[in-house]
């Protein structure tokens, strides 16, 4: 399947439409800041938007589809060649100080010393790794001067991190002459963001690259692909900033990455309890992988009401928490053996010894079913008011499920 090419534009109107006038000053300010710092204007601007997820919370890293939409808030990256290093600056210099990194694409990102420039460095490494994987020759490495400006509030849940990684990747592709599709950028930026310590599932990057004005997208994975989902006529989605900051990279061990680890453990334990051998169970990485096994055992009346996956969860996984020792007894191996080479998971295992497997698995399976239901409402018959009411019910159920499966230790954990 052919991918979607990166779009290029010579005017802001073709990007922002009626909103072009409102953003023009941002590009002018970025250009002036770049010139003041480096003595030249950027040779390329690249931008990528933030996003809001309508439904499909915390299931992308389990391989299930999600339904987000891009928003008008975005991040702009301006780049010019010069010097021997990567010099990264921000228009808001009082908040984000200048940073300098080596131009070596093989350098290690210092996860233990998080700073805002790590996101650009993750993109830098991701671009070169993708080129190498495709067998493309490495171009001559030159120093780069970079200026960044963004309107996506950091730590607000609108994916400011994905916006900067995606925008930086597109800019770097231009500088070094690489021509990857939007789908390819979605894939490698999701992997690259793990360099900052977040086990990203891929939704944020995919909608940042594949989103379109005025429409939501059903995003599916393996491989990444997006399908238009028109929302009901007259529907308005109000995005409110609660001002409660949750910086994903800094809090990943006790929040985002904890959820990923709990899902992996839930999948392995459920596989063992379904009768898979211990070795086979330890190899299971996602709850989605178990669907054929679950369907074979829970077809018919037992799985007819709640659905086979949920029936399996409620029957085989006990409520409350599983201790690390209990999981290790079921799987016949130390937990660390399931996550060899995964530094982010190692931090989680060092910080926590109790895991909510039942609630996590129940959320994933129930939420995975709500995503196509949301799409079907949007594409189905009925008045706009009827559709909006049905969508609201699905979104309420989604948030209720998220609250139930949020571990108490995750809520109270601080780094």
C-alpha positions as CSV (number, residue, x, y, z in Angstrom):
1,X,0.0,0.0,0.0
2,X,1.4,3.4,-1.1
3,X,2.0,5.8,1.7
4,X,1.0,9.4,2.0
5,X,3.6,11.9,0.9
6,X,4.7,14.8,3.2
7,X,2.9,17.9,2.0
8,X,5.0,21.0,1.2
9,X,3.7,24.5,1.0
10,X,4.9,28.0,0.0
11,X,2.3,30.0,1.8
12,X,0.6,29.8,5.2
13,X,-3.0,30.0,3.7
14,X,-2.7,26.5,2.2
15,X,-1.7,25.2,5.7
16,X,-3.9,27.2,8.1
17,X,-6.7,28.4,5.8
18,X,-8.6,31.2,7.4
19,X,-6.4,31.0,10.5
20,X,-3.2,32.0,8.5
21,X,-3.3,35.6,9.5
22,X,-3.4,34.7,13.2
23,X,-0.2,32.6,13.0
24,X,1.8,34.7,10.6
25,X,3.4,36.6,13.5
26,X,4.7,33.4,15.0
27,X,6.6,32.5,11.9
28,X,8.0,36.1,11.7
29,X,9.1,35.9,15.3
30,X,10.7,32.5,14.9
31,X,12.6,33.8,11.8
32,X,13.8,36.9,13.6
33,X,14.9,34.9,16.6
34,X,16.8,32.5,14.4
35,X,18.5,35.3,12.5
36,X,19.4,37.1,15.7
37,X,21.0,34.0,17.2
38,X,22.6,32.4,14.1
39,X,22.9,35.3,11.6
40,X,20.7,33.6,9.0
41,X,17.1,32.8,8.4
42,X,15.8,29.2,8.6
43,X,16.0,27.4,5.3
44,X,13.0,25.3,6.1
45,X,10.0,25.5,8.4
46,X,8.2,22.3,9.5
47,X,5.1,22.1,11.7
48,X,3.1,19.4,13.4
49,X,-0.1,19.7,15.4
50,X,-1.1,18.5,18.9
51,X,-4.1,16.3,19.3
52,X,-7.0,15.4,21.4
53,X,-8.2,11.8,21.7
54,X,-11.9,11.3,21.5
55,X,-11.9,7.6,22.5
56,X,-9.4,4.8,22.7
57,X,-7.5,5.7,25.9
58,X,-4.4,3.7,26.7
59,X,-4.9,0.9,24.2
60,X,-2.6,1.9,21.3
61,X,0.4,0.2,22.9
62,X,-1.7,-2.9,23.0
63,X,-2.2,-2.8,19.2
64,X,-5.8,-1.6,19.2
65,X,-7.2,1.2,17.1
66,X,-7.9,4.7,18.5
67,X,-10.0,7.7,17.4
68,X,-8.3,11.1,17.9
69,X,-8.3,14.3,16.0
70,X,-5.6,16.9,15.4
71,X,-6.0,20.4,16.8
72,X,-4.9,23.8,15.5
73,X,-2.3,24.2,18.3
74,X,1.1,23.2,16.8
75,X,4.8,23.3,17.0
76,X,7.0,25.0,14.4
77,X,10.7,24.0,13.8
78,X,13.0,26.2,11.8
79,X,16.4,24.8,10.7
80,X,19.5,26.1,8.9
81,X,22.9,24.5,8.4
82,X,25.9,25.8,10.3
83,X,28.6,25.0,12.8
84,X,29.7,21.5,13.9
85,X,27.1,20.7,16.5
86,X,23.3,20.6,17.0
87,X,22.4,24.0,18.6
88,X,18.8,24.1,19.7
89,X,17.0,27.3,20.7
90,X,13.5,28.3,21.5
91,X,11.6,31.6,20.8
92,X,10.6,31.4,24.5
93,X,14.3,31.6,25.6
94,X,13.3,32.6,29.1
95,X,11.6,29.2,29.5
96,X,13.7,27.0,27.4
97,X,17.4,27.8,27.3
98,X,19.8,27.0,24.5
99,X,21.1,23.5,24.2
100,X,24.0,22.0,22.3
101,X,24.5,18.4,21.3
102,X,26.9,16.5,19.2
103,X,25.9,16.0,15.6
104,X,26.7,12.3,15.9
105,X,23.4,10.4,15.1
106,X,24.6,7.4,17.1
107,X,24.9,9.3,20.4
108,X,23.0,8.2,23.4
109,X,20.1,10.3,24.8
110,X,20.6,10.9,28.5
111,X,17.2,9.8,29.8
112,X,18.3,10.3,33.4
113,X,18.9,14.0,32.7
114,X,15.7,15.1,31.0
115,X,15.6,18.3,29.1
116,X,13.4,19.7,26.4
117,X,16.1,19.3,23.7
118,X,16.0,15.5,24.1
119,X,12.8,15.5,21.9
120,X,14.7,17.0,19.0
121,X,17.6,14.6,19.6
122,X,15.2,11.7,19.6
123,X,13.9,12.8,16.2
124,X,17.4,13.2,14.9
125,X,18.3,9.7,15.9
126,X,15.0,8.4,14.5
127,X,15.6,9.9,11.0
128,X,19.0,8.4,10.6
129,X,18.0,5.0,12.0
130,X,15.1,4.8,9.6
131,X,17.3,5.7,6.7
132,X,19.8,3.1,7.7
133,X,17.1,0.5,8.0
134,X,15.9,1.3,4.5
135,X,19.5,0.9,3.2
136,X,19.9,4.5,2.3
137,X,23.4,6.0,2.4
138,X,24.2,8.2,5.3
139,X,24.6,11.8,4.1
140,X,27.4,14.1,5.1
141,X,26.8,15.1,8.7
142,X,26.8,18.9,9.3
143,X,26.0,21.1,12.2
144,X,22.5,22.4,12.5
145,X,21.0,25.5,14.0
146,X,17.5,25.0,15.2
147,X,14.8,27.3,16.5
148,X,11.5,26.0,17.9
149,X,8.2,27.7,18.8
150,X,5.1,25.9,20.0
151,X,1.5,26.7,21.1
152,X,0.7,23.2,22.4
153,X,0.7,23.5,26.2
154,X,3.3,21.2,27.7
155,X,2.1,18.6,30.1
156,X,-1.5,19.2,29.2
157,X,-2.3,15.9,27.5
158,X,-2.4,17.3,24.0
159,X,0.8,15.7,22.9
160,X,3.3,18.5,22.7
161,X,6.1,15.9,22.7
162,X,4.8,14.2,19.6
163,X,4.3,17.6,17.9
164,X,8.0,18.6,18.4
165,X,9.3,15.1,17.5
166,X,7.2,15.0,14.3
167,X,7.9,18.6,13.2
168,X,11.7,18.1,13.9
169,X,11.7,14.8,11.9
170,X,10.0,16.5,8.9
171,X,12.5,19.4,9.0
172,X,15.5,17.0,9.3
173,X,14.2,14.9,6.3
174,X,14.3,18.1,4.2
175,X,17.8,19.0,5.3
176,X,19.3,15.6,4.6
177,X,17.3,14.7,1.5
178,X,15.2,11.8,2.9
179,X,11.7,11.2,1.5
180,X,9.7,9.2,4.0
181,X,5.9,8.9,3.9
182,X,3.6,10.2,6.7
183,X,3.0,6.7,7.8
184,X,6.7,5.9,8.0
185,X,7.3,9.1,10.0
186,X,4.4,8.1,12.3
187,X,6.1,4.7,12.9
188,X,9.6,5.9,13.5
189,X,8.7,8.9,15.7
190,X,6.7,6.6,18.0
191,X,9.8,4.5,18.4
192,X,12.1,7.5,18.7
193,X,10.1,9.0,21.5
194,X,11.2,6.0,23.6
195,X,14.6,7.6,23.7
196,X,13.2,10.2,26.1
197,X,12.0,7.3,28.3
198,X,8.3,7.0,27.2
199,X,7.0,3.6,25.8
200,X,4.8,5.3,23.3
201,X,2.0,3.4,21.6
202,X,1.9,5.4,18.4
203,X,-1.4,7.3,18.5
204,X,0.0,10.7,19.2
205,X,2.5,10.6,16.3
206,X,0.1,9.1,13.9
207,X,-2.6,11.7,14.3
208,X,0.0,14.5,14.3
209,X,1.2,13.3,10.9
210,X,-2.1,12.0,9.4
211,X,-4.7,14.4,10.9
212,X,-6.7,16.6,8.7
213,X,-8.8,19.8,9.3
214,X,-12.4,19.3,10.3
215,X,-12.4,15.5,10.7
216,X,-11.5,12.8,13.2
217,X,-9.5,9.7,12.3
218,X,-9.7,6.1,13.2
219,X,-6.0,5.2,13.5
220,X,-5.0,1.5,13.3
221,X,-1.6,0.0,13.8
222,X,0.8,-2.7,12.4
223,X,1.0,-0.9,10.0
224,X,-0.1,2.6,10.8
225,X,-3.1,3.7,8.7
226,X,-5.9,6.3,9.2
227,X,-9.5,6.4,8.1
228,X,-11.7,9.5,8.0
229,X,-14.5,9.6,10.6
230,X,-16.8,12.6,10.0
231,X,-18.3,13.9,13.2
232,X,-22.0,14.8,13.6
233,X,-23.0,18.1,12.0
234,X,-23.0,20.9,14.6
235,X,-21.0,18.9,17.1
236,X,-18.5,21.0,19.2
237,X,-15.8,19.4,21.2
238,X,-14.6,21.7,24.0
239,X,-11.0,21.1,25.1
240,X,-10.4,22.6,28.5
241,X,-7.0,23.0,30.0
242,X,-7.3,22.1,33.7
243,X,-3.8,23.6,34.3
244,X,-2.8,20.3,36.1
245,X,0.6,19.6,34.5
246,X,1.6,16.0,33.8
247,X,4.9,15.9,31.9
248,X,4.9,12.5,30.4
249,X,8.6,11.9,30.2
250,X,9.3,13.1,33.8
251,X,6.4,11.1,35.3
252,X,6.6,8.1,32.9
253,X,7.8,5.5,35.5
254,X,4.8,6.0,37.8
255,X,2.2,6.7,35.2
256,X,2.5,6.0,31.4
257,X,5.2,3.3,31.6
258,X,3.5,1.6,34.6
259,X,0.4,1.1,32.5
260,X,2.4,-0.4,29.7
261,X,4.1,-2.8,32.1
262,X,0.8,-3.8,33.8
263,X,-0.7,-4.5,30.4
264,X,2.2,-6.8,29.5
265,X,2.0,-8.6,32.8
266,X,-1.8,-9.0,32.5
267,X,-1.4,-10.5,29.0
268,X,1.2,-13.0,30.2
269,X,-0.7,-14.0,33.3
270,X,-4.0,-14.3,31.4
271,X,-2.2,-16.5,28.8
272,X,-0.9,-18.8,31.5
273,X,-4.3,-19.0,33.1
274,X,-5.9,-19.8,29.7
275,X,-3.7,-22.9,29.5
276,X,-0.8,-21.6,27.4
277,X,2.5,-23.0,28.6
278,X,4.6,-20.8,30.8
279,X,7.2,-20.2,28.1
280,X,4.5,-19.3,25.6
281,X,2.8,-17.1,28.1
282,X,5.9,-15.2,28.8
283,X,6.3,-14.5,25.1
284,X,2.9,-12.8,24.9
285,X,3.4,-9.1,24.6
286,X,-0.1,-7.6,24.2
287,X,-3.6,-8.4,25.2
288,X,-4.6,-8.2,21.6
289,X,-2.4,-11.3,20.9
290,X,-4.6,-13.4,23.1
291,X,-7.8,-12.8,21.2
292,X,-7.7,-16.0,19.2
293,X,-7.0,-18.1,22.3
294,X,-9.8,-16.3,24.2
295,X,-12.3,-16.6,21.4
296,X,-11.7,-20.4,21.2
297,X,-12.3,-20.9,24.9
298,X,-15.1,-18.4,25.5
299,X,-17.2,-18.7,22.4
300,X,-20.9,-19.4,22.9
301,X,-23.0,-18.4,25.9
302,X,-20.1,-17.8,28.3
303,X,-18.8,-15.0,26.2
304,X,-22.0,-13.8,24.6
305,X,-23.0,-11.0,26.9
306,X,-19.8,-9.3,28.0
307,X,-17.7,-10.5,25.1
308,X,-15.1,-13.3,25.2
309,X,-12.1,-11.1,26.3
310,X,-14.0,-9.5,29.2
311,X,-15.4,-12.9,30.2
312,X,-11.9,-14.3,30.4
313,X,-10.7,-11.3,32.4
314,X,-13.5,-11.5,35.0
315,X,-13.2,-15.3,35.4
316,X,-9.5,-15.7,35.5
317,X,-7.9,-12.5,36.8
318,X,-8.7,-11.7,40.4
319,X,-9.6,-8.1,41.4
320,X,-7.2,-5.9,43.3
321,X,-3.4,-6.1,42.9
322,X,-1.0,-8.9,42.0
323,X,2.3,-8.9,43.8
324,X,5.5,-9.4,41.9
325,X,6.0,-12.7,43.7
326,X,2.5,-13.9,42.6
327,X,3.1,-13.0,39.0
328,X,6.5,-14.7,39.0
329,X,5.0,-17.9,40.5
330,X,2.4,-18.0,37.7
331,X,4.9,-17.4,35.0
332,X,7.8,-19.4,36.4
333,X,10.3,-16.6,35.9
334,X,11.5,-13.3,37.4
335,X,9.6,-10.3,36.1
336,X,12.8,-8.8,34.8
337,X,13.2,-11.6,32.3
338,X,10.1,-10.4,30.5
339,X,11.6,-7.0,29.9
340,X,15.2,-7.7,29.1
341,X,16.8,-4.6,27.4
342,X,13.9,-2.4,28.3
343,X,15.3,0.4,30.5
344,X,11.9,2.1,31.0
345,X,10.3,-1.2,32.2
346,X,13.3,-1.8,34.5
347,X,12.6,1.5,36.3
348,X,9.0,0.6,36.7
349,X,9.9,-2.8,38.2
350,X,12.3,-1.1,40.6
351,X,9.7,1.3,41.8
352,X,6.6,-1.0,42.1
353,X,6.0,-4.5,43.4
354,X,2.2,-4.6,43.1
355,X,0.2,-4.4,39.8
356,X,-3.4,-4.0,38.9
357,X,-3.9,-6.6,36.2
358,X,-7.6,-7.3,36.3
359,X,-8.7,-3.6,36.0
360,X,-6.0,-2.9,33.4
361,X,-7.0,-5.8,31.1
362,X,-10.7,-5.1,31.6
363,X,-10.2,-1.5,30.5
364,X,-8.2,-2.4,27.4
365,X,-10.8,-4.9,26.2
366,X,-13.8,-2.7,26.9
367,X,-12.2,0.4,25.5
368,X,-11.1,-1.5,22.3
369,X,-14.8,-2.2,21.7
370,X,-15.9,1.4,22.3
371,X,-13.7,2.7,19.4
372,X,-15.5,0.9,16.6
373,X,-18.8,1.7,18.3
374,X,-17.9,5.4,18.3
375,X,-17.0,5.2,14.6
376,X,-20.3,3.4,13.8
377,X,-22.3,6.1,15.5
378,X,-20.6,8.7,13.5
379,X,-21.1,6.9,10.2
380,X,-24.6,5.6,11.0
381,X,-28.1,7.0,10.6
382,X,-30.0,9.2,13.1
383,X,-30.2,12.8,13.9
384,X,-27.1,14.8,14.9
385,X,-28.6,15.2,18.4
386,X,-29.0,11.4,18.7
387,X,-25.5,10.8,17.5
388,X,-24.0,13.3,19.9
389,X,-25.9,11.8,22.9
390,X,-24.6,8.3,21.9
391,X,-21.0,9.6,21.5
392,X,-21.2,11.3,24.9
393,X,-22.3,8.1,26.6
394,X,-19.4,6.2,25.0
395,X,-16.9,8.9,26.1
396,X,-18.4,8.9,29.7
397,X,-18.0,5.1,29.8
398,X,-14.4,5.5,28.6
399,X,-13.5,8.0,31.3
400,X,-15.2,5.9,34.0
401,X,-13.1,2.9,33.0
402,X,-9.9,5.0,33.0
403,X,-10.7,6.1,36.6
404,X,-11.3,2.5,37.8
405,X,-8.0,1.2,36.4
406,X,-5.8,4.0,37.5
407,X,-3.6,2.5,40.2
408,X,-3.6,4.3,43.5
409,X,0.2,4.0,43.6
410,X,0.4,5.6,40.2
411,X,-1.7,8.6,41.4
412,X,0.5,9.2,44.3
413,X,3.9,8.4,42.8
414,X,6.4,11.1,42.4
415,X,9.9,10.9,40.9
